[in-house]
Amino acid sequence: MLDELRELYQEVILDHGKNPRNFRHPDDANRSAHGYNLMCGDTLFIYLTLDEEGVITDCAFKGKGCAISLASASLMTQTLKGLTEQQARALFERFHWLCTHDEPPEEDAVELDPEALERLEVLSGVRDFPVRVKCATLAWHTMTAALDGQQEVSTE
Amino acid sequence: MTTMTEAIRSPGANSVKALDLEQVRADFPVLRREVYGRPLVYLDTAASAQKPRQVIDAMTSIMEESYANVHRGVHRLSQESTDLFEGARERAARLLNAESSDEIVFTRGATEAINLVAFCCGEGLLQAGDEVIITALEHHSNIVPWQMLRDRKGIVLKVVPMLDDGSLDLEAYRKLLSERTRMVATTHISNSLGTITPVKKMIAEAKAQGDILVLVDGCQAVPHCQVDVRDLGADFYTFSAHKLYGPSGIGVLYGRKELLNSLPPYQGGGEMISSVTMEKSSFKAAPHRFEAGTPAIVEAAGLAAAIDYVQTLDYDAIQAHEQGLLSYATTQLSQIDGLRIFGTAPEKAAIVSFTLESAHPHDIGTILDRAGVAVRAGHHCAQPVMDRFEVAATVRASFGLYNTEAEVDALVAVLHKVKELFG
């Protein structure tokens, strides 16, 4: 049983869950949204700073949640810096795929940074725990809502 | 009849027969299954109880042998179905010690029952400015209908706070009671913490204050103890069949007969009318006035079997068994480093809500699940209770008449694994 669970709760996830990176509210954030998981009460605030060209120069978050949702938010903040809005959305699409499919998608609409994908791969264990996919994607849904100018988003 | 509190203090040592746990477990087919290759340990009875063979058979039997619409046909099957349906009402009346089966309204569940009371009292009895008192322990189902009534009719909603151990602040309750109070709606046993509220005392104090109606949400109480609505003095009392080892989709609302008959109908339709013309309709007396449309016939047969089942086992035996499990679970869980139990009121039912320092309830829930242990992880439809303790969620292990100490041990063993994983 523990082996299977270690697939989900890998060291990186436990580490990011306990010590989330970019866990702060930047003063210069110009996009933000509040994400809420209706089922478990997890709550995340995502803060994005975009420059004039629409490139994400900073991404941070605050909130409460399980190891999966905090680790996912933490890892997300580490992968978004330097991406355009379009690249960030494409990365979410790919991330969502890897949380729900065993096989990689045929091709990505936008070329994705292999390093970012490798970093996110660690969360792919949730595909064997369908009820936890929402935990892994809450930060990303919230990030998308921030880009869309929505202030609140909830999942269930 | 004894209240739960009295029975805990003096379980009538000679008269309590012990549960034949092996037989009881054999009655529940689902307990034989495995989850992820491990025996199911079902500790989520407060959310919904599993069903014994007797309930399953009663529901199958009515569908295979007697099913037709009730109160309609002149034919034999309709008569048989009506007898089974009304038989369920009589059993529910006896279960709660109601004066008559006319005081038993079938609803979809306790949620609908509370909505019915809030709606019909809102139309008939309550005026803008009237105060309704609820408690900090309520399930969302006993909060939201009153908030909706507040927004619709301008009633004033007051909340009895709770103390740190999860019991109600009775001093504060007394202060809230006033000449403006028209209704008290309280839980009998908290679904999230297990606290048993002193409903009999609360009702007596409300009645001493004046003409105040009291609704009791007995969802968690009826599966665990003998309830006597007349001894309590409740005006309304409700429970859901699915928490009493019966089917989902049917619940019971007890209401005093003259009170029910003084209320306007809830929904309009067939079954609830005495005559209809294109100009106007007249309505039947309670309980049928509140039962528009074809009711949950098969579910009523299941409810009747569930009532027979718990009564045959004997409430004193069920209660003694569950209190034993509660005390064992509390002791075992308390020994885990970093585990905090929420709700430590002196009068408690077999529900243990807790958190672990190192792991989030949702993560604990997933790990328990993989070990075959089913618990609830979340806010338990009682977000204000969670807010009171400043947590977003807890893990809740809730016990039913089929649980064993070995299952508590299984829970504890997995929690140690959680600690191993999360440090």
Chai-1 contact restraints between the chains, C-beta under 6 A:
chainA,res_idxA,chainB,res_idxB,connection_type,confidence,min_distance_angstrom,max_distance_angstrom,comment,restraint_id
A,M1,B,R370,contact,1.0,0.0,6.0,A-B,restraint_1
A,M1,B,A371,contact,1.0,0.0,6.0,A-B,restraint_2
A,L5,B,I367,contact,1.0,0.0,6.0,A-B,restraint_3
A,L5,B,R370,contact,1.0,0.0,6.0,A-B,restraint_4
A,Y9,B,L421,contact,1.0,0.0,6.0,A-B,restraint_5
A,C40,B,H362,contact,1.0,0.0,6.0,A-B,restraint_6
A,C40,B,G378,contact,1.0,0.0,6.0,A-B,restraint_7
A,C40,B,A393,contact,1.0,0.0,6.0,A-B,restraint_8
A,G41,B,H379,contact,1.0,0.0,6.0,A-B,restraint_9
A,G41,B,A392,contact,1.0,0.0,6.0,A-B,restraint_10
A,G41,B,A393,contact,1.0,0.0,6.0,A-B,restraint_11
A,K64,B,A392,contact,1.0,0.0,6.0,A-B,restraint_12
A,C66,B,H360,contact,1.0,0.0,6.0,A-B,restraint_13
A,C66,B,H362,contact,1.0,0.0,6.0,A-B,restraint_14
A,C66,B,D363,contact,1.0,0.0,6.0,A-B,restraint_15
A,A67,B,D363,contact,1.0,0.0,6.0,A-B,restraint_16
